[in-house]
Amino acid sequence: MKRRKFLKNSAAGSAGLMATPILVGCKDKKVAKESTLIGKQSVIPIVIATWDVPNATAKAWEVLEADGNALDAVEKGVMMEEADVENQSVGKGGRPDRDGNVTLDACIMDKDGNCGSVVYLQHITHAVSVARKVMEDTPHVMLAGQGALQFANEKGFTQENLLTEKSKLEWMEWKKTAKYQPVINIENHDTIGMLAIDKNGDISGACTTSGMAYKIGGRVGDSPIIGAGLFVDNEVGGATATGVGEEVVKTVGSFLIVELMRQGKSPQEACEEGVKRIVAKNKNYKDFQIGFIAVNKNGETGGYCIQPGFSYRTFSKDGHINHPSKAYITS
Ligand code: ASP
């Protein structure tokens, strides 16, 4: 075959390939990934958050709608709950540890896999913003306790008393029996985990909590642990968790869910598998709650939990919707 003819044929060949919708089996990673999305309508931009937190998802959507990026959306979104003193499991107003200290855990992760985290942070309402500063302004991923507070002070965050009168009175009441017993679906808004995809298709996530009420001083849960309480891979999707953090840490839950999506599971299937791993390892699974949410690159979402009562909220062109989650325990 003459060289010119060969080139002509191969050009026609590749044009044909581009027009062919079935690309499964192609070794090129990018093309292979696109093949899993064939026939599915993309739902981006989108935001998804654990629990029914309309103020948080509306704020994140406001950022996305104004062509803001997913990182700003998740930070601004979860900040709404951190500032809300009525939400007693996040930020200011959060329930204290058994000694009466409110200690916050938070993390954030961007489209490039950068992440920042703070654990056992006291006196600062917006733990997620301190986590973002750790990500952007330090060579580290995680700062803890006094060091995290010192860093926040250096960055100009204002110190506040995070223990509200309401949480203080409840804690004093709790001290009468002082029994550590995590409450299932407390107030229907627990740890806030949020994932967003912006108009460019880039994914970010954030997670923030005051942790389990009346925990031992110094206890840190899953929420600020990258891979456990939150994980984002911009090629695949993101996942985040709420519930008894110790169990999420043991299975590296959010990382597991993202990896399951990478292997082809839908966000819903991946969340279900994540919960079932925890159930399989715990005879006492009926005594605690775990909830996972996930989104894939295409904007498809899913959520699953152990106990009925968990829900998650999405905001996209399809509306601002609270989804009661499917649960492992059905009655
Ligand atoms: N996952 C959080 C923790 O273990 C608490 C929660 O979501 O309720 O600290």
Boltz pocket constraint, residues with backbone or C-beta under 6 A from the ligand:
constraints:
  - pocket:
      binder: B
      contacts: [[A, 89], [A, 190], [A, 191], [A, 209], [A, 210], [A, 211], [A, 212], [A, 220], [A, 221], [A, 222], [A, 223], [A, 241], [A, 242], [A, 243], [A, 244], [A, 245], [A, 246]]
      max_distance: 6.0
